[in-house]
Amino acid sequence: MSEPLAPFTASIDRHLMAAPLVPTGSVPRVVPTGNVGDINSTAKGSGARYNAGKPALELIPLRLMAKSYTSFVGSVGGAGEAVRALDSLGQWQETGDPRHLYSVLRELGLDSGWRECAAAFDYGRRKYAEWNWAKGMAWSVPLACAVRHLLALIHDADNPLDPESGVHHRGHVFCNVVMLLQYTYTYLEGDDRPRCLAPAGYV
């Protein structure tokens, strides 16, 4: 783990990496995010993801999350690119402007990123099915996944490989951003971004 990040990381790991709290009456309870889609369906919008137990990070205003890291670590070490990419993703969350998604890719590095993206998609076709993702799904699903992989890069830049796939976390971020970009052409009905975060002048 990068030394400058260690103190801050220790305090947030317990919160960001836990399942979200959902209130029931006056007592909160932990509810894991469920799986989505149907791997066997060919219907539009049925793209499958195994999300059980993963935190619903799409519920957090991402620019605020990025700013919290900037306040503590600035652009220290290898985490700076991931923090800037997180900020760009937050700007997209607010505005829906695809230029911010392209900024995410540029911040992380296009050359290595595209090769690692191909490796992550190759892993995905073995885990799910080839082009499963292209059927579409709620935009919040790849958004949250991209954030999880960015947080992994921020928290532990010295260990950049995803433990499940063996692929660089950057490749997984690229994959999820590619999904979002593609959905702006083929699955607009999946746009579940919170309109309440949009600055004046955006819808």
Phi, psi and omega in degrees: 000139178298128185305315182297337182273340189307311183297317181289320181300317182302323183282332183264341181305318183298330185267309184287331184265004177266160176294151184293151176271133178236122184288137171231108187067233180256357183248117178290148175226153180274126179235116180289146175293136184272170174292156180232157173077187182217110184299333184269351182273152173253004184292145175300134180088004184260016178306132187262143172217137177269095187249005184303130176084359181267143183291144181275071185292344178293348180276355181258135172297112191290332177293326176292320177299313180299319180295325179297323177289317181300320180299326184266319189241351182056233178245039183292136172058209183281357183278343185302316180297318181293323178295316178295322177296320178298320178297317178297321178296323176295322177295322176294319179304322182281322191249335186075006181284115184297343177301330179289328176293319176296327176296322176304312182297316181295320180300324185274345178105109187291318187297300179294324184301316181292322178295317180290329176299315178299319179295320180292319177296324178296318175298319181296324180290335175279327181283321182247266177194153180300131179063017175307314184300329186290347176293338180101156176196170176305135183299335180295337182290303176293332177299309181297322180295317177301319180295318179302317181287326174296319178297323177297320177293322180290316184289325188214070183297339181281346178233078190276000183269135176294128184294333180280311187267337186078004180265146178304139178304327178302320178297323178290322176299313179305312181305313183291326176290321175300317177302312181297318178297317179296321181295335177294342176260323193243348183213061180297332181292349178274358183290099180246027176299147180286111181295340181291346179271348186293132175294163178305135179100349177251155178251000000 
